[in-house]
């Protein structure tokens, strides 16, 4: 079954997005509001990234914590057709320094959501992660054939990977018993406007590109963890949301039930040393000679701590998404970096950071 974008059924009545203020959440809410075809319910602890959507009549936002809002969440799972639970911490610094926090939020809090979705016979579109593939030796990571290989238990950075992997397995187990309709998607290093805040990046709690940009804007050295040869496949947020909407707008979900999709851009694969170089090049086009820092390398034990272990390569096999969703990424790496950089520059100017 191939999902044609112009044939997508946009008549689903309602969708619940938990973590609506996050990077993926706010971009998804914005697009769905612009489409104007669904009733959207969202929850998050903040709403500062939802300024573009809060006045939309199709969007209802509840400010709250998923760990203390059981009644509201259950009521809205009952009334909605599709549930998208996006609440998670996805920053390596926290994996290492507070693995129990990752377990409690990313696993335990999401597990109860999955159980409620199954109980009320609803459909879940679940965000897994490219991290589940771990340190597999495959050149490209396939949703159905790649072994999910992680490091030793004392390397706490794997708590995020295995928490997400176990949730994937639980969802699949529910599906095999006929108790849950699901589609799982695995984002590969999505980037773009509102990726992280500069304050988070300043604390080292952002993702690699966010931290690089914070240092760049403050004329500090760009610190590359390890030798910098580890590579990632950076995917622009608009490409990711396009794929996600193709899943959401699929007629009843039956054609995509029990499917897993890698959502990434293998053409944008780059090692971290070269990522830093391109970022500086793009910045210099805007502010020539403003940056006087340099790229430096630092051992991961110093940067993150003993519990860190890196992933040498991360390249998605996206044949499944191309075939079934009729989707392919459009945005190249430099454009993706440029748009992300511009959004941080704007944030710095607006907030005088």
VOTI-845528 format. One record per residue (C-alpha): residue number from 0; residue in three letters; z negated, x negated, y. Coordinates in steps of 0.05 Angstrom, whole numbers, plus 5000, padded with zeros to 4 digits. Layout:
<sites>
   num   residu      w      u      v
   NUM      ALA      Z      X      Y
...
</sites>
This chain:
<sites>
   num   residu      w      u      v
     0      UNK   5000   5000   5000
     1      UNK   5021   4971   5067
     2      UNK   4986   4998   5129
     3      UNK   5037   5007   5185
     4      UNK   5006   5003   5254
     5      UNK   5048   5061   5281
     6      UNK   5029   5104   5221
     7      UNK   4955   5093   5225
     8      UNK   4915   5157   5224
     9      UNK   4869   5157   5284
    10      UNK   4835   5223   5268
    11      UNK   4769   5198   5241
    12      UNK   4715   5237   5275
    13      UNK   4662   5185   5287
    14      UNK   4641   5113   5276
    15      UNK   4573   5080   5280
    16      UNK   4572   5007   5304
    17      UNK   4506   4971   5297
    18      UNK   4504   4908   5338
    19      UNK   4551   4939   5389
    20      UNK   4533   4889   5444
    21      UNK   4551   4828   5402
    22      UNK   4614   4787   5406
    23      UNK   4653   4828   5355
    24      UNK   4617   4893   5371
    25      UNK   4631   4897   5445
    26      UNK   4705   4879   5436
    27      UNK   4712   4932   5382
    28      UNK   4677   4985   5424
    29      UNK   4723   4969   5483
    30      UNK   4786   4976   5442
    31      UNK   4764   5040   5408
    32      UNK   4744   5070   5475
    33      UNK   4812   5052   5503
    34      UNK   4846   5086   5443
    35      UNK   4806   5149   5458
    36      UNK   4812   5177   5387
    37      UNK   4742   5169   5358
    38      UNK   4671   5186   5376
    39      UNK   4634   5120   5378
    40      UNK   4560   5112   5369
    41      UNK   4530   5044   5382
    42      UNK   4462   5010   5379
    43      UNK   4437   4943   5401
    44      UNK   4376   4912   5435
    45      UNK   4417   4899   5499
    46      UNK   4479   4929   5531
    47      UNK   4499   4875   5582
    48      UNK   4567   4863   5547
    49      UNK   4584   4937   5545
    50      UNK   4595   4948   5619
    51      UNK   4668   4965   5605
    52      UNK   4650   5022   5557
    53      UNK   4583   5053   5578
    54      UNK   4615   5106   5622
    55      UNK   4666   5127   5569
    56      UNK   4655   5199   5545
    57      UNK   4672   5179   5474
    58      UNK   4618   5126   5471
    59      UNK   4544   5140   5460
    60      UNK   4498   5080   5464
    61      UNK   4426   5076   5441
    62      UNK   4385   5016   5463
    63      UNK   4342   4997   5404
    64      UNK   4325   4949   5348
    65      UNK   4351   4965   5279
    66      UNK   4284   4944   5250
    67      UNK   4246   4998   5288
    68      UNK   4298   5053   5293
    69      UNK   4303   5079   5222
    70      UNK   4305   5153   5241
    71      UNK   4360   5145   5293
    72      UNK   4402   5102   5247
    73      UNK   4395   5148   5187
    74      UNK   4412   5209   5230
    75      UNK   4475   5175   5255
    76      UNK   4496   5149   5187
    77      UNK   4493   5222   5165
    78      UNK   4537   5246   5223
    79      UNK   4588   5189   5223
    80      UNK   4648   5177   5178
    81      UNK   4648   5100   5182
    82      UNK   4591   5051   5189
    83      UNK   4602   4980   5216
    84      UNK   4537   4940   5212
    85      UNK   4550   4879   5255
    86      UNK   4477   4858   5268
    87      UNK   4467   4785   5247
    88      UNK   4449   4716   5272
    89      UNK   4509   4670   5262
    90      UNK   4488   4604   5292
    91      UNK   4476   4541   5251
    92      UNK   4417   4518   5294
    93      UNK   4378   4580   5272
    94      UNK   4399   4572   5199
    95      UNK   4363   4506   5198
    96      UNK   4304   4518   5243
    97      UNK   4286   4590   5223
    98      UNK   4317   4608   5156
    99      UNK   4267   4664   5144
   100      UNK   4291   4698   5208
   101      UNK   4362   4695   5180
   102      UNK   4339   4725   5114
   103      UNK   4299   4781   5147
   104      UNK   4353   4803   5196
   105      UNK   4419   4784   5163
   106      UNK   4398   4804   5093
   107      UNK   4339   4851   5091
   108      UNK   4357   4893   5152
   109      UNK   4429   4900   5130
   110      UNK   4410   4916   5058
   111      UNK   4373   4979   5080
   112      UNK   4434   5000   5120
   113      UNK   4479   4992   5059
   114      UNK   4430   5033   5017
   115      UNK   4431   5089   5068
   116      UNK   4507   5089   5072
   117      UNK   4510   5096   4997
   118      UNK   4456   5150   4997
   119      UNK   4494   5192   5047
   120      UNK   4562   5180   5015
   121      UNK   4593   5146   5076
   122      UNK   4642   5089   5083
   123      UNK   4620   5019   5104
   124      UNK   4664   4965   5135
   125      UNK   4622   4904   5124
   126      UNK   4627   4837   5160
   127      UNK   4619   4782   5110
   128      UNK   4634   4711   5133
   129      UNK   4678   4651   5119
   130      UNK   4613   4614   5106
   131      UNK   4608   4647   5037
   132      UNK   4661   4600   5012
   133      UNK   4616   4541   5026
   134      UNK   4639   4472   5004
   135      UNK   4692   4495   4955
   136      UNK   4748   4446   4941
   137      UNK   4804   4497   4950
   138      UNK   4854   4479   5004
   139      UNK   4857   4553   5024
   140      UNK   4801   4603   5012
   141      UNK   4823   4665   4973
   142      UNK   4782   4728   4972
   143      UNK   4786   4738   4897
   144      UNK   4796   4670   4864
   145      UNK   4759   4618   4905
   146      UNK   4691   4598   4878
   147      UNK   4634   4607   4927
   148      UNK   4600   4539   4925
   149      UNK   4540   4519   4967
   150      UNK   4492   4460   4972
   151      UNK   4421   4446   4947
   152      UNK   4366   4496   4960
   153      UNK   4328   4450   5007
   154      UNK   4388   4450   5054
   155      UNK   4368   4512   5093
   156      UNK   4434   4518   5130
   157      UNK   4460   4555   5068
   158      UNK   4412   4614   5078
   159      UNK   4464   4650   5120
   160      UNK   4520   4638   5070
   161      UNK   4480   4662   5010
   162      UNK   4450   4721   5047
   163      UNK   4519   4746   5064
   164      UNK   4545   4730   4995
   165      UNK   4490   4770   4961
   166      UNK   4503   4829   5007
   167      UNK   4577   4825   4987
   168      UNK   4557   4826   4914
   169      UNK   4509   4885   4924
   170      UNK   4563   4925   4961
   171      UNK   4612   4910   4905
   172      UNK   4560   4931   4852
   173      UNK   4550   4998   4888
   174      UNK   4625   5007   4890
   175      UNK   4633   4992   4816
   176      UNK   4584   5049   4801
   177      UNK   4623   5096   4846
   178      UNK   4566   5099   4896
   179      UNK   4598   5068   4957
   180      UNK   4666   5065   4992
   181      UNK   4673   4998   5025
   182      UNK   4719   4947   5056
   183      UNK   4694   4876   5067
   184      UNK   4724   4830   5120
   185      UNK   4710   4756   5128
   186      UNK   4719   4729   5199
   187      UNK   4741   4657   5206
   188      UNK   4713   4627   5270
   189      UNK   4732   4682   5318
   190      UNK   4731   4659   5391
   191      UNK   4746   4691   5458
   192      UNK   4712   4721   5520
   193      UNK   4638   4737   5511
   194      UNK   4632   4693   5450
   195      UNK   4562   4671   5469
   196      UNK   4524   4667   5534
   197      UNK   4517   4602   5572
   198      UNK   4441   4609   5565
   199      UNK   4446   4611   5489
   200      UNK   4493   4551   5490
   201      UNK   4444   4514   5535
   202      UNK   4390   4523   5482
   203      UNK   4437   4499   5427
   204      UNK   4439   4568   5396
   205      UNK   4512   4581   5409
   206      UNK   4572   4565   5366
   207      UNK   4608   4498   5370
   208      UNK   4659   4519   5422
   209      UNK   4606   4552   5466
   210      UNK   4562   4490   5465
   211      UNK   4622   4446   5481
   212      UNK   4640   4490   5540
   213      UNK   4569   4491   5567
   214      UNK   4567   4416   5566
   215      UNK   4636   4411   5597
   216      UNK   4618   4458   5654
   217      UNK   4555   4417   5667
   218      UNK   4591   4350   5663
   219      UNK   4553   4329   5601
   220      UNK   4580   4292   5540
   221      UNK   4610   4335   5486
   222      UNK   4569   4320   5424
   223      UNK   4608   4324   5359
   224      UNK   4564   4331   5297
   225      UNK   4581   4280   5243
   226      UNK   4647   4243   5244
   227      UNK   4684   4303   5273
   228      UNK   4735   4307   5217
   229      UNK   4709   4374   5193
   230      UNK   4760   4428   5209
   231      UNK   4757   4501   5226
   232      UNK   4810   4556   5234
   233      UNK   4797   4587   5302
   234      UNK   4819   4659   5310
   235      UNK   4826   4695   5376
   236      UNK   4783   4758   5382
   237      UNK   4843   4803   5398
   238      UNK   4875   4784   5332
   239      UNK   4809   4797   5295
   240      UNK   4800   4865   5328
   241      UNK   4872   4884   5312
   242      UNK   4858   4872   5238
   243      UNK   4792   4908   5240
   244      UNK   4824   4969   5273
   245      UNK   4877   4971   5219
   246      UNK   4820   4977   5169
   247      UNK   4783   5030   5210
   248      UNK   4844   5073   5222
   249      UNK   4867   5074   5150
   250      UNK   4873   5148   5132
   251      UNK   4811   5161   5090
   252      UNK   4794   5091   5069
   253      UNK   4817   5104   4998
   254      UNK   4876   5056   5003
   255      UNK   4829   5001   5026
   256      UNK   4769   5019   4984
   257      UNK   4740   4959   4946
   258      UNK   4784   4910   4984
   259      UNK   4764   4844   5015
   260      UNK   4803   4812   5072
   261      UNK   4801   4743   5103
   262      UNK   4813   4751   5177
   263      UNK   4832   4684   5206
   264      UNK   4888   4641   5232
   265      UNK   4906   4582   5187
   266      UNK   4956   4558   5239
   267      UNK   4898   4544   5286
   268      UNK   4862   4497   5239
   269      UNK   4837   4436   5275
   270      UNK   4783   4383   5266
   271      UNK   4725   4384   5314
   272      UNK   4743   4318   5348
   273      UNK   4811   4346   5367
   274      UNK   4780   4412   5388
   275      UNK   4737   4374   5439
   276      UNK   4799   4336   5464
   277      UNK   4840   4400   5474
   278      UNK   4782   4433   5510
   279      UNK   4777   4376   5559
   280      UNK   4852   4377   5570
   281      UNK   4850   4452   5586
   282      UNK   4791   4443   5633
   283      UNK   4826   4386   5670
   284      UNK   4885   4432   5683
   285      UNK   4838   4477   5723
   286      UNK   4791   4425   5753
   287      UNK   4826   4356   5752
   288      UNK   4778   4297   5750
   289      UNK   4716   4342   5751
   290      UNK   4694   4321   5681
   291      UNK   4669   4250   5676
   292      UNK   4633   4255   5610
   293      UNK   4659   4234   5542
   294      UNK   4662   4256   5469
   295      UNK   4605   4226   5428
   296      UNK   4587   4233   5355
   297      UNK   4518   4246   5329
   298      UNK   4489   4248   5259
   299      UNK   4477   4320   5236
   300      UNK   4405   4303   5218
   301      UNK   4392   4285   5291
   302      UNK   4429   4344   5320
   303      UNK   4407   4399   5272
   304      UNK   4354   4369   5227
   305      UNK   4347   4352   5153
   306      UNK   4365   4422   5130
   307      UNK   4437   4418   5154
   308      UNK   4498   4404   5112
   309      UNK   4569   4410   5138
   310      UNK   4630   4444   5111
   311      UNK   4689   4395   5110
   312      UNK   4746   4446   5115
   313      UNK   4754   4520   5126
   314      UNK   4824   4550   5119
   315      UNK   4836   4623   5102
   316      UNK   4887   4650   5054
   317      UNK   4911   4712   5093
   318      UNK   4964   4737   5045
   319      UNK   4922   4798   5028
   320      UNK   4916   4820   5101
   321      UNK   4989   4807   5113
   322      UNK   5011   4847   5053
   323      UNK   4964   4907   5056
   324      UNK   4946   4912   5130
   325      UNK   5014   4888   5154
   326      UNK   4974   4842   5199
   327      UNK   4985   4771   5223
   328      UNK   4951   4732   5279
   329      UNK   4991   4723   5343
   330      UNK   4950   4678   5388
   331      UNK   4957   4602   5384
   332      UNK   4899   4554   5390
   333      UNK   4909   4530   5461
   334      UNK   4914   4600   5488
   335      UNK   4852   4621   5449
   336      UNK   4813   4562   5476
   337      UNK   4838   4574   5547
   338      UNK   4817   4646   5548
   339      UNK   4749   4629   5520
   340      UNK   4739   4574   5571
   341      UNK   4761   4618   5629
   342      UNK   4709   4671   5609
   343      UNK   4653   4619   5611
   344      UNK   4677   4593   5678
   345      UNK   4674   4663   5705
   346      UNK   4604   4674   5676
   347      UNK   4580   4609   5709
   348      UNK   4610   4628   5776
   349      UNK   4582   4699   5774
   350      UNK   4512   4677   5753
   351      UNK   4511   4611   5790
   352      UNK   4489   4575   5727
</sites>
